[in-house]
Amino acid sequence: MRYAVPVSNGKVAVHFGHCQHFALFDVDEAKGVILNKESMPSPGHEPGLLPIWLAEQGVSVVIAGGMGSRAQALFRENRIEVIIGTLNDDPEKAILDYIRGTLATGDNICDH
């Protein structure tokens, strides 16, 4: 499985669409380990672009602090699961906590 986390200043980005880059993680869910990690610059914030772009990168799950409802719908259309409201600001720890079933989440930080 491939996961994506929007990142700004080394932390999970508060506003999904305005992140500096995406941390992409290839994960062996059965073993609960990260197999590979890479960072890709965001292609920009343009309506509808990121869900398609991340689908092209092979992403199956996005973990974010916050995301607007339209973006969430576009991800669903691209068969990408969205986990929002992560309280963990470390991208790698957020992934590991999620695959272990211990990711703490709160409110969607994004208000649009």
MOPAC internal coordinates of N, CA, C and O (Angstrom, degrees):
PM7 1SCF
backbone

  N    0.0000 0     0.00 0     0.00 0    0    0    0
  C    1.4556 1     0.00 0     0.00 0    1    0    0
  C    1.5194 1   108.66 1     0.00 0    2    1    0
  O    1.2310 1   121.47 1   -33.81 1    3    2    1
  N    1.3090 1   114.80 1   146.19 1    3    2    1
  C    1.4647 1   120.07 1   176.93 1    5    3    2
  C    1.5235 1   108.66 1  -115.98 1    6    5    3
  O    1.2310 1   121.66 1   -50.56 1    7    6    5
  N    1.3192 1   114.42 1   129.44 1    7    6    5
  C    1.4630 1   123.37 1  -179.96 1    9    7    6
  C    1.5193 1   109.68 1  -113.37 1   10    9    7
  O    1.2310 1   120.75 1   -28.56 1   11   10    9
  N    1.3267 1   116.17 1   151.44 1   11   10    9
  C    1.4661 1   121.51 1   175.08 1   13   11   10
  C    1.5218 1   109.03 1  -128.84 1   14   13   11
  O    1.2310 1   121.41 1   -38.54 1   15   14   13
  N    1.3316 1   114.91 1   141.46 1   15   14   13
  C    1.4597 1   121.98 1   175.81 1   17   15   14
  C    1.5243 1   107.33 1  -131.70 1   18   17   15
  O    1.2310 1   119.61 1   -54.91 1   19   18   17
  N    1.3456 1   118.35 1   125.09 1   19   18   17
  C    1.4638 1   120.15 1   175.84 1   21   19   18
  C    1.5252 1   109.22 1   -72.89 1   22   21   19
  O    1.2310 1   120.55 1   -45.79 1   23   22   21
  N    1.3442 1   116.56 1   134.21 1   23   22   21
  C    1.4659 1   120.98 1  -173.70 1   25   23   22
  C    1.5281 1   110.82 1  -130.37 1   26   25   23
  O    1.2310 1   120.92 1   -42.57 1   27   26   25
  N    1.3235 1   115.85 1   137.43 1   27   26   25
  C    1.4591 1   123.46 1   170.18 1   29   27   26
  C    1.5222 1   107.96 1  -137.72 1   30   29   27
  O    1.2310 1   121.02 1   -46.83 1   31   30   29
  N    1.3121 1   115.66 1   133.17 1   31   30   29
  C    1.4691 1   121.55 1  -179.29 1   33   31   30
  C    1.5279 1   112.53 1    53.03 1   34   33   31
  O    1.2310 1   120.57 1  -142.75 1   35   34   33
  N    1.3337 1   116.51 1    37.25 1   35   34   33
  C    1.4542 1   121.66 1   176.32 1   37   35   34
  C    1.5172 1   115.91 1    78.97 1   38   37   35
  O    1.2310 1   120.14 1  -179.28 1   39   38   37
  N    1.3277 1   117.33 1     0.72 1   39   38   37
  C    1.4656 1   121.21 1  -178.08 1   41   39   38
  C    1.5248 1   110.47 1  -123.02 1   42   41   39
  O    1.2310 1   121.22 1   -18.89 1   43   42   41
  N    1.3419 1   115.26 1   161.11 1   43   42   41
  C    1.4638 1   119.47 1   175.35 1   45   43   42
  C    1.5278 1   107.57 1   -56.20 1   46   45   43
  O    1.2310 1   120.49 1   -55.06 1   47   46   45
  N    1.3275 1   116.67 1   124.94 1   47   46   45
  C    1.4672 1   121.62 1  -176.72 1   49   47   46
  C    1.5242 1   110.93 1   -67.14 1   50   49   47
  O    1.2310 1   121.28 1   -43.44 1   51   50   49
  N    1.3186 1   115.17 1   136.56 1   51   50   49
  C    1.4580 1   120.70 1   178.37 1   53   51   50
  C    1.5297 1   110.00 1   -68.46 1   54   53   51
  O    1.2310 1   120.19 1   138.83 1   55   54   53
  N    1.3204 1   117.24 1   -41.17 1   55   54   53
  C    1.4645 1   121.20 1   179.35 1   57   55   54
  C    1.5207 1   108.35 1  -110.78 1   58   57   55
  O    1.2310 1   120.77 1   -71.89 1   59   58   57
  N    1.3101 1   116.13 1   108.11 1   59   58   57
  C    1.4599 1   123.89 1  -174.60 1   61   59   58
  C    1.5289 1   113.26 1   -47.30 1   62   61   59
  O    1.2310 1   119.81 1   127.49 1   63   62   61
  N    1.3143 1   117.96 1   -52.51 1   63   62   61
  C    1.4646 1   121.85 1  -172.82 1   65   63   62
  C    1.5104 1   114.78 1   -71.14 1   66   65   63
  O    1.2310 1   119.59 1   166.92 1   67   66   65
  N    1.3170 1   118.38 1   -13.08 1   67   66   65
  C    1.4610 1   120.76 1  -177.29 1   69   67   66
  C    1.5287 1   112.49 1  -111.86 1   70   69   67
  O    1.2310 1   120.34 1  -156.00 1   71   70   69
  N    1.3249 1   116.95 1    24.00 1   71   70   69
  C    1.4652 1   120.21 1   179.98 1   73   71   70
  C    1.5265 1   110.25 1   -72.17 1   74   73   71
  O    1.2310 1   121.01 1   -19.75 1   75   74   73
  N    1.3358 1   115.67 1   160.25 1   75   74   73
  C    1.4630 1   121.31 1   177.70 1   77   75   74
  C    1.5229 1   111.35 1   -80.79 1   78   77   75
  O    1.2310 1   120.90 1   141.06 1   79   78   77
  N    1.3159 1   115.89 1   -38.94 1   79   78   77
  C    1.4605 1   119.79 1   178.88 1   81   79   78
  C    1.5320 1   109.45 1  -155.37 1   82   81   79
  O    1.2310 1   121.66 1    -5.41 1   83   82   81
  N    1.3223 1   114.43 1   174.59 1   83   82   81
  C    1.4585 1   120.87 1   176.74 1   85   83   82
  C    1.5160 1   108.93 1  -116.51 1   86   85   83
  O    1.2310 1   120.81 1   -48.31 1   87   86   85
  N    1.3153 1   116.05 1   131.69 1   87   86   85
  C    1.4522 1   121.56 1   170.91 1   89   87   86
  C    1.5208 1   105.97 1   -88.94 1   90   89   87
  O    1.2310 1   120.90 1   -57.29 1   91   90   89
  N    1.3262 1   115.88 1   122.71 1   91   90   89
  C    1.4623 1   121.41 1   179.82 1   93   91   90
  C    1.5195 1   108.22 1  -109.52 1   94   93   91
  O    1.2310 1   121.33 1   -48.87 1   95   94   93
  N    1.3241 1   115.06 1   131.13 1   95   94   93
  C    1.4578 1   121.36 1  -176.26 1   97   95   94
  C    1.5220 1   110.10 1  -124.20 1   98   97   95
  O    1.2310 1   120.57 1   -52.59 1   99   98   97
  N    1.3302 1   116.52 1   127.41 1   99   98   97
  C    1.4538 1   121.13 1   170.45 1  101   99   98
  C    1.5238 1   106.00 1   -94.96 1  102  101   99
  O    1.2310 1   121.07 1   -54.11 1  103  102  101
  N    1.3292 1   115.56 1   125.89 1  103  102  101
  C    1.4606 1   120.98 1  -169.81 1  105  103  102
  C    1.5213 1   111.27 1  -124.88 1  106  105  103
  O    1.2310 1   120.81 1   -41.84 1  107  106  105
  N    1.3227 1   116.06 1   138.16 1  107  106  105
  C    1.4575 1   121.93 1   168.18 1  109  107  106
  C    1.5314 1   104.93 1   -95.67 1  110  109  107
  O    1.2310 1   120.93 1   -81.07 1  111  110  109
  N    1.3219 1   115.83 1    98.93 1  111  110  109
  C    1.4664 1   119.93 1  -175.84 1  113  111  110
  C    1.5223 1   112.42 1   -66.24 1  114  113  111
  O    1.2310 1   120.25 1   146.36 1  115  114  113
  N    1.3274 1   117.13 1   -33.64 1  115  114  113
  C    1.4648 1   119.98 1  -179.32 1  117  115  114
  C    1.5272 1   111.13 1   -63.64 1  118  117  115
  O    1.2310 1   120.63 1   141.93 1  119  118  117
  N    1.3237 1   116.41 1   -38.07 1  119  118  117
  C    1.4682 1   120.89 1  -179.97 1  121  119  118
  C    1.5256 1   112.38 1   -91.86 1  122  121  119
  O    1.2310 1   120.64 1   166.33 1  123  122  121
  N    1.3447 1   116.38 1   -13.67 1  123  122  121
  C    1.4577 1   120.22 1  -179.81 1  125  123  122
  C    1.5153 1   113.93 1    69.49 1  126  125  123
  O    1.2310 1   120.93 1  -143.09 1  127  126  125
  N    1.3516 1   115.82 1    36.91 1  127  126  125
  C    1.4604 1   119.79 1  -177.86 1  129  127  126
  C    1.5306 1   111.14 1  -131.20 1  130  129  127
  O    1.2310 1   121.81 1   -26.14 1  131  130  129
  N    1.3303 1   114.14 1   153.86 1  131  130  129
  C    1.4567 1   121.53 1   173.87 1  133  131  130
  C    1.5194 1   107.61 1   -88.48 1  134  133  131
  O    1.2310 1   120.65 1   -54.02 1  135  134  133
  N    1.3280 1   116.37 1   125.98 1  135  134  133
  C    1.4562 1   121.70 1  -179.11 1  137  135  134
  C    1.5243 1   112.00 1   -90.99 1  138  137  135
  O    1.2310 1   120.97 1   146.12 1  139  138  137
  N    1.3339 1   115.75 1   -33.88 1  139  138  137
  C    1.4591 1   120.63 1  -176.31 1  141  139  138
  C    1.5251 1   108.85 1  -155.12 1  142  141  139
  O    1.2310 1   121.28 1   -33.37 1  143  142  141
  N    1.3252 1   115.17 1   146.63 1  143  142  141
  C    1.4616 1   121.27 1   178.38 1  145  143  142
  C    1.5192 1   108.26 1  -136.68 1  146  145  143
  O    1.2310 1   120.75 1   -44.57 1  147  146  145
  N    1.3380 1   116.17 1   135.43 1  147  146  145
  C    1.4558 1   119.71 1   174.98 1  149  147  146
  C    1.5222 1   109.69 1  -143.67 1  150  149  147
  O    1.2310 1   121.22 1   -20.76 1  151  150  149
  N    1.3002 1   115.28 1   159.24 1  151  150  149
  C    1.4573 1   121.36 1   179.87 1  153  151  150
  C    1.5251 1   108.15 1  -117.15 1  154  153  151
  O    1.2310 1   121.14 1   -48.77 1  155  154  153
  N    1.3319 1   115.42 1   131.23 1  155  154  153
  C    1.4638 1   120.34 1   178.77 1  157  155  154
  C    1.5165 1   108.76 1  -126.15 1  158  157  155
  O    1.2310 1   119.98 1   -48.50 1  159  158  157
  N    1.3340 1   117.63 1   131.50 1  159  158  157
  C    1.4592 1   119.79 1   177.71 1  161  159  158
  C    1.5246 1   110.38 1   -61.20 1  162  161  159
  O    1.2310 1   121.05 1   -36.27 1  163  162  161
  N    1.3108 1   115.61 1   143.73 1  163  162  161
  C    1.4671 1   119.96 1   177.18 1  165  163  162
  C    1.5260 1   108.98 1   -65.71 1  166  165  163
  O    1.2310 1   120.18 1   -42.06 1  167  166  165
  N    1.3244 1   117.26 1   137.94 1  167  166  165
  C    1.4592 1   119.71 1   177.91 1  169  167  166
  C    1.5308 1   112.44 1   -76.41 1  170  169  167
  O    1.2310 1   120.38 1   179.36 1  171  170  169
  N    1.3417 1   116.88 1    -0.64 1  171  170  169
  C    1.4676 1   120.62 1   178.83 1  173  171  170
  C    1.5121 1   111.75 1   117.06 1  174  173  171
  O    1.2310 1   121.85 1    -8.95 1  175  174  173
  N    1.3133 1   114.07 1   171.05 1  175  174  173
  C    1.4667 1   120.92 1  -178.47 1  177  175  174
  C    1.5146 1   108.25 1  -107.43 1  178  177  175
  O    1.2310 1   121.81 1   -77.04 1  179  178  177
  N    1.3085 1   114.14 1   102.96 1  179  178  177
  C    1.4594 1   121.72 1  -179.49 1  181  179  178
  C    1.5176 1   106.29 1  -140.94 1  182  181  179
  O    1.2310 1   119.49 1   -48.50 1  183  182  181
  N    1.3267 1   118.57 1   131.50 1  183  182  181
  C    1.4685 1   119.88 1  -176.48 1  185  183  182
  C    1.5319 1   112.92 1   -50.32 1  186  185  183
  O    1.2310 1   121.18 1   -54.98 1  187  186  185
  N    1.3275 1   115.34 1   125.02 1  187  186  185
  C    1.4515 1   121.89 1   176.05 1  189  187  186
  C    1.5154 1   116.12 1    84.17 1  190  189  187
  O    1.2310 1   119.33 1   169.60 1  191  190  189
  N    1.3239 1   118.89 1   -10.40 1  191  190  189
  C    1.4634 1   121.78 1  -175.25 1  193  191  190
  C    1.5311 1   113.12 1   -71.99 1  194  193  191
  O    1.2310 1   120.09 1   131.30 1  195  194  193
  N    1.3278 1   117.44 1   -48.70 1  195  194  193
  C    1.4658 1   120.39 1  -172.40 1  197  195  194
  C    1.5278 1   114.35 1   -63.37 1  198  197  195
  O    1.2310 1   118.45 1   137.97 1  199  198  197
  N    1.3202 1   120.56 1   -42.03 1  199  198  197
  C    1.4696 1   118.69 1   177.78 1  201  199  198
  C    1.5278 1   112.86 1   -60.00 1  202  201  199
  O    1.2310 1   120.26 1   138.88 1  203  202  201
  N    1.3098 1   117.12 1   -41.12 1  203  202  201
  C    1.4693 1   120.74 1   179.59 1  205  203  202
  C    1.5264 1   109.90 1   -69.13 1  206  205  203
  O    1.2310 1   120.54 1   134.89 1  207  206  205
  N    1.3327 1   116.58 1   -45.11 1  207  206  205
  C    1.4573 1   121.46 1  -179.25 1  209  207  206
  C    1.5352 1   111.14 1   -61.22 1  210  209  207
  O    1.2310 1   120.17 1   134.71 1  211  210  209
  N    1.3278 1   117.28 1   -45.29 1  211  210  209
  C    1.4695 1   119.77 1   179.84 1  213  211  210
  C    1.5353 1   111.05 1   -68.03 1  214  213  211
  O    1.2310 1   119.95 1   145.36 1  215  214  213
  N    1.3293 1   117.70 1   -34.64 1  215  214  213
  C    1.4706 1   120.30 1   175.21 1  217  215  214
  C    1.5361 1   109.47 1   -62.02 1  218  217  215
  O    1.2310 1   120.25 1   139.83 1  219  218  217
  N    1.3305 1   117.13 1   -40.17 1  219  218  217
  C    1.4665 1   121.27 1   178.17 1  221  219  218
  C    1.5308 1   111.54 1   -64.88 1  222  221  219
  O    1.2310 1   120.21 1   154.71 1  223  222  221
  N    1.3273 1   117.20 1   -25.29 1  223  222  221
  C    1.4660 1   121.91 1   177.66 1  225  223  222
  C    1.5273 1   111.56 1   -83.07 1  226  225  223
  O    1.2310 1   120.26 1   178.05 1  227  226  225
  N    1.3372 1   117.11 1    -1.95 1  227  226  225
  C    1.4549 1   121.30 1   177.91 1  229  227  226
  C    1.5242 1   114.29 1    86.20 1  230  229  227
  O    1.2310 1   120.30 1  -164.24 1  231  230  229
  N    1.3245 1   117.03 1    15.76 1  231  230  229
  C    1.4629 1   121.33 1  -177.82 1  233  231  230
  C    1.5269 1   110.88 1   -72.98 1  234  233  231
  O    1.2310 1   120.86 1   -43.69 1  235  234  233
  N    1.3364 1   115.96 1   136.31 1  235  234  233
  C    1.4621 1   122.57 1   177.58 1  237  235  234
  C    1.5216 1   112.53 1  -109.27 1  238  237  235
  O    1.2310 1   120.74 1   154.09 1  239  238  237
  N    1.3574 1   116.18 1   -25.91 1  239  238  237
  C    1.4644 1   121.21 1  -176.93 1  241  239  238
  C    1.5244 1   108.95 1  -140.36 1  242  241  239
  O    1.2310 1   120.70 1   -43.39 1  243  242  241
  N    1.3457 1   116.27 1   136.61 1  243  242  241
  C    1.4573 1   122.54 1   173.40 1  245  243  242
  C    1.5184 1   107.61 1  -115.57 1  246  245  243
  O    1.2310 1   120.92 1   -48.52 1  247  246  245
  N    1.3223 1   115.85 1   131.48 1  247  246  245
  C    1.4606 1   121.35 1   175.20 1  249  247  246
  C    1.5183 1   106.84 1  -114.81 1  250  249  247
  O    1.2310 1   120.33 1   -56.57 1  251  250  249
  N    1.3448 1   116.97 1   123.43 1  251  250  249
  C    1.4616 1   121.09 1  -174.61 1  253  251  250
  C    1.5159 1   111.36 1  -142.36 1  254  253  251
  O    1.2310 1   121.61 1   -17.70 1  255  254  253
  N    1.3233 1   114.53 1   162.30 1  255  254  253
  C    1.4608 1   120.05 1   174.89 1  257  255  254
  C    1.5171 1   110.55 1   -74.84 1  258  257  255
  O    1.2310 1   120.71 1   135.05 1  259  258  257
  N    1.3125 1   116.25 1   -44.95 1  259  258  257
  C    1.4522 1   120.53 1  -179.58 1  261  259  258
  C    1.5138 1   111.32 1  -154.91 1  262  261  259
  O    1.2310 1   121.36 1   -26.10 1  263  262  261
  N    1.3336 1   115.00 1   153.90 1  263  262  261
  C    1.4550 1   120.95 1  -178.06 1  265  263  262
  C    1.5258 1   108.82 1  -161.01 1  266  265  263
  O    1.2310 1   120.51 1   -41.44 1  267  266  265
  N    1.3181 1   116.64 1   138.56 1  267  266  265
  C    1.4508 1   121.50 1   177.84 1  269  267  266
  C    1.5191 1   112.49 1   -66.03 1  270  269  267
  O    1.2310 1   120.70 1   -22.17 1  271  270  269
  N    1.3204 1   116.26 1   157.83 1  271  270  269
  C    1.4648 1   120.85 1  -176.49 1  273  271  270
  C    1.5275 1   112.57 1   -65.67 1  274  273  271
  O    1.2310 1   119.92 1   145.37 1  275  274  273
  N    1.3274 1   117.76 1   -34.63 1  275  274  273
  C    1.4693 1   119.91 1   178.56 1  277  275  274
  C    1.5293 1   110.41 1   -64.54 1  278  277  275
  O    1.2310 1   120.05 1   136.53 1  279  278  277
  N    1.3267 1   117.50 1   -43.47 1  279  278  277
  C    1.4645 1   120.60 1   178.45 1  281  279  278
  C    1.5249 1   110.36 1   -62.42 1  282  281  279
  O    1.2310 1   120.34 1   139.20 1  283  282  281
  N    1.3206 1   116.95 1   -40.80 1  283  282  281
  C    1.4673 1   120.15 1   178.87 1  285  283  282
  C    1.5250 1   110.44 1   -59.90 1  286  285  283
  O    1.2310 1   120.69 1   137.19 1  287  286  285
  N    1.3268 1   116.29 1   -42.81 1  287  286  285
  C    1.4695 1   120.68 1   179.47 1  289  287  286
  C    1.5288 1   110.65 1   -63.97 1  290  289  287
  O    1.2310 1   120.40 1   139.15 1  291  290  289
  N    1.3296 1   116.85 1   -40.85 1  291  290  289
  C    1.4637 1   120.37 1   179.33 1  293  291  290
  C    1.5315 1   111.33 1   -65.52 1  294  293  291
  O    1.2310 1   120.14 1   144.02 1  295  294  293
  N    1.3097 1   117.34 1   -35.98 1  295  294  293
  C    1.4599 1   119.51 1   175.67 1  297  295  294
  C    1.5206 1   110.67 1   -64.85 1  298  297  295
  O    1.2310 1   120.21 1   136.59 1  299  298  297
  N    1.3192 1   117.20 1   -43.41 1  299  298  297
  C    1.4746 1   120.13 1   178.05 1  301  299  298
  C    1.5268 1   110.41 1   -59.26 1  302  301  299
  O    1.2310 1   120.54 1   139.56 1  303  302  301
  N    1.3431 1   116.57 1   -40.44 1  303  302  301
  C    1.4660 1   120.83 1   178.49 1  305  303  302
  C    1.5292 1   111.25 1   -61.80 1  306  305  303
  O    1.2310 1   120.46 1   151.21 1  307  306  305
  N    1.3230 1   116.72 1   -28.79 1  307  306  305
  C    1.4666 1   122.36 1   179.39 1  309  307  306
  C    1.5275 1   112.22 1   -96.13 1  310  309  307
  O    1.2310 1   120.76 1  -165.00 1  311  310  309
  N    1.3349 1   116.16 1    15.00 1  311  310  309
  C    1.4628 1   123.67 1   178.02 1  313  311  310
  C    1.5276 1   113.33 1    57.53 1  314  313  311
  O    1.2310 1   121.11 1  -140.07 1  315  314  313
  N    1.3247 1   115.48 1    39.93 1  315  314  313
  C    1.4545 1   121.39 1   176.88 1  317  315  314
  C    1.5223 1   108.07 1  -115.53 1  318  317  315
  O    1.2310 1   120.84 1   -55.33 1  319  318  317
  N    1.3271 1   115.99 1   124.67 1  319  318  317
  C    1.4626 1   121.66 1   178.64 1  321  319  318
  C    1.5271 1   108.79 1   -74.81 1  322  321  319
  O    1.2310 1   120.64 1   -38.98 1  323  322  321
  N    1.3232 1   116.38 1   141.02 1  323  322  321
  C    1.4616 1   121.52 1   179.93 1  325  323  322
  C    1.5233 1   109.76 1  -118.66 1  326  325  323
  O    1.2310 1   121.13 1   -52.71 1  327  326  325
  N    1.3320 1   115.45 1   127.29 1  327  326  325
  C    1.4626 1   122.84 1   174.69 1  329  327  326
  C    1.5246 1   105.46 1  -114.85 1  330  329  327
  O    1.2310 1   120.21 1   -63.88 1  331  330  329
  N    1.3295 1   117.21 1   116.12 1  331  330  329
  C    1.4628 1   119.66 1  -178.32 1  333  331  330
  C    1.5236 1   111.15 1  -118.51 1  334  333  331
  O    1.2310 1   122.02 1   -16.98 1  335  334  333
  N    1.3196 1   113.74 1   163.02 1  335  334  333
  C    1.4566 1   120.11 1   177.87 1  337  335  334
  C    1.5080 1   114.02 1    84.06 1  338  337  335
  O    1.2310 1   120.14 1  -161.26 1  339  338  337
  N    1.3581 1   117.33 1    18.74 1  339  338  337
  C    1.4619 1   118.06 1   179.25 1  341  339  338
  C    1.5233 1   110.29 1   -58.65 1  342  341  339
  O    1.2310 1   121.00 1   -43.97 1  343  342  341
  N    1.2984 1   115.69 1   136.03 1  343  342  341
  C    1.4618 1   121.81 1   178.83 1  345  343  342
  C    1.5214 1   111.00 1   -94.38 1  346  345  343
  O    1.2310 1   120.52 1   176.13 1  347  346  345
  N    1.3201 1   116.60 1    -3.87 1  347  346  345
  C    1.4534 1   121.79 1  -178.57 1  349  347  346
  C    1.5227 1   108.21 1   -93.22 1  350  349  347
  O    1.2310 1   119.35 1   -53.44 1  351  350  349
  N    1.3310 1   118.84 1   126.56 1  351  350  349
  C    1.4623 1   119.63 1  -179.26 1  353  351  350
  C    1.5277 1   114.06 1   -94.97 1  354  353  351
  O    1.2310 1   119.99 1   178.20 1  355  354  353
  N    1.3363 1   117.63 1    -1.80 1  355  354  353
  C    1.4561 1   122.23 1   176.26 1  357  355  354
  C    1.5289 1   108.28 1   -94.11 1  358  357  355
  O    1.2310 1   119.89 1   -66.05 1  359  358  357
  N    1.3543 1   117.82 1   113.95 1  359  358  357
  C    1.4736 1   120.22 1  -176.05 1  361  359  358
  C    1.5243 1   114.51 1   -54.97 1  362  361  359
  O    1.2310 1   120.05 1   133.97 1  363  362  361
  N    1.3311 1   117.52 1   -46.03 1  363  362  361
  C    1.4595 1   120.15 1  -177.81 1  365  363  362
  C    1.5308 1   111.35 1   -66.61 1  366  365  363
  O    1.2310 1   120.33 1   138.05 1  367  366  365
  N    1.3166 1   116.97 1   -41.95 1  367  366  365
  C    1.4669 1   120.37 1   178.76 1  369  367  366
  C    1.5265 1   110.45 1   -64.76 1  370  369  367
  O    1.2310 1   120.13 1   142.99 1  371  370  369
  N    1.3327 1   117.36 1   -37.01 1  371  370  369
  C    1.4706 1   120.59 1   177.91 1  373  371  370
  C    1.5239 1   110.51 1   -60.56 1  374  373  371
  O    1.2310 1   120.37 1   137.25 1  375  374  373
  N    1.3305 1   116.90 1   -42.75 1  375  374  373
  C    1.4673 1   121.03 1   178.72 1  377  375  374
  C    1.5235 1   110.28 1   -63.84 1  378  377  375
  O    1.2310 1   120.59 1   129.77 1  379  378  377
  N    1.3261 1   116.47 1   -50.23 1  379  378  377
  C    1.4694 1   120.22 1  -178.90 1  381  379  378
  C    1.5246 1   111.28 1   -61.32 1  382  381  379
  O    1.2310 1   119.98 1   137.42 1  383  382  381
  N    1.3284 1   117.65 1   -42.58 1  383  382  381
  C    1.4675 1   120.17 1   178.13 1  385  383  382
  C    1.5279 1   110.62 1   -62.32 1  386  385  383
  O    1.2310 1   120.43 1   140.14 1  387  386  385
  N    1.3340 1   116.78 1   -39.86 1  387  386  385
  C    1.4672 1   119.62 1  -179.56 1  389  387  386
  C    1.5259 1   111.23 1   -63.74 1  390  389  387
  O    1.2310 1   120.18 1   131.82 1  391  390  389
  N    1.3252 1   117.25 1   -48.18 1  391  390  389
  C    1.4712 1   118.26 1  -176.39 1  393  391  390
  C    1.5245 1   111.51 1   -70.52 1  394  393  391
  O    1.2310 1   120.35 1   160.92 1  395  394  393
  N    1.3140 1   116.94 1   -19.08 1  395  394  393
  C    1.4647 1   120.88 1   176.44 1  397  395  394
  C    1.5272 1   112.05 1   -92.24 1  398  397  395
  O    1.2310 1   120.79 1   176.93 1  399  398  397
  N    1.3350 1   116.10 1    -3.07 1  399  398  397
  C    1.4616 1   120.30 1   178.34 1  401  399  398
  C    1.5128 1   114.42 1    78.23 1  402  401  399
  O    1.2310 1   120.21 1  -158.60 1  403  402  401
  N    1.3441 1   117.21 1    21.40 1  403  402  401
  C    1.4633 1   119.96 1  -177.04 1  405  403  402
  C    1.5291 1   113.33 1  -120.05 1  406  405  403
  O    1.2310 1   119.30 1  -167.83 1  407  406  405
  N    1.3254 1   118.94 1    12.17 1  407  406  405
  C    1.4605 1   121.64 1  -178.32 1  409  407  406
  C    1.5228 1   110.34 1   -67.97 1  410  409  407
  O    1.2310 1   120.92 1   -58.55 1  411  410  409
  N    1.3195 1   115.85 1   121.45 1  411  410  409
  C    1.4688 1   121.15 1   176.68 1  413  411  410
  C    1.5214 1   109.12 1   -83.92 1  414  413  411
  O    1.2310 1   120.82 1   -48.96 1  415  414  413
  N    1.3275 1   116.04 1   131.04 1  415  414  413
  C    1.4613 1   120.78 1   178.05 1  417  415  414
  C    1.5176 1   109.61 1  -128.96 1  418  417  415
  O    1.2310 1   122.08 1   -25.01 1  419  418  417
  N    1.3179 1   113.62 1   154.99 1  419  418  417
  C    1.4618 1   120.73 1   177.71 1  421  419  418
  C    1.5127 1   109.14 1  -131.45 1  422  421  419
  O    1.2310 1   120.88 1    35.01 1  423  422  421
  N    1.3038 1   115.92 1  -144.99 1  423  422  421
  C    1.4543 1   121.62 1  -179.62 1  425  423  422
  C    1.5230 1   110.94 1   -70.50 1  426  425  423
  O    1.2310 1   121.25 1   -25.02 1  427  426  425
  N    1.3269 1   115.22 1   154.98 1  427  426  425
  C    1.4563 1   121.70 1   172.81 1  429  427  426
  C    1.5180 1   106.58 1   -67.21 1  430  429  427
  O    1.2310 1   120.05 1   -61.56 1  431  430  429
  N    1.3225 1   117.51 1   118.44 1  431  430  429
  C    1.4582 1   121.93 1  -176.40 1  433  431  430
  C    1.5298 1   111.53 1   -69.80 1  434  433  431
  O    1.2310 1   120.16 1   151.38 1  435  434  433
  N    1.3158 1   117.30 1   -28.62 1  435  434  433
  C    1.4680 1   121.86 1  -178.28 1  437  435  434
  C    1.5255 1   109.60 1   -77.98 1  438  437  435
  O    1.2310 1   120.47 1   -40.94 1  439  438  437
  N    1.3264 1   116.70 1   139.06 1  439  438  437
  C    1.4711 1   119.78 1  -177.16 1  441  439  438
  C    1.5187 1   113.88 1  -109.32 1  442  441  439
  O    1.2310 1   120.19 1  -161.12 1  443  442  441
  N    1.3420 1   117.24 1    18.88 1  443  442  441
  C    1.4712 1   118.39 1   176.44 1  445  443  442
  C    1.5086 1   111.65 1  -140.95 1  446  445  443
  O    1.2310 1   120.10 1   180.00 1  447  446  445

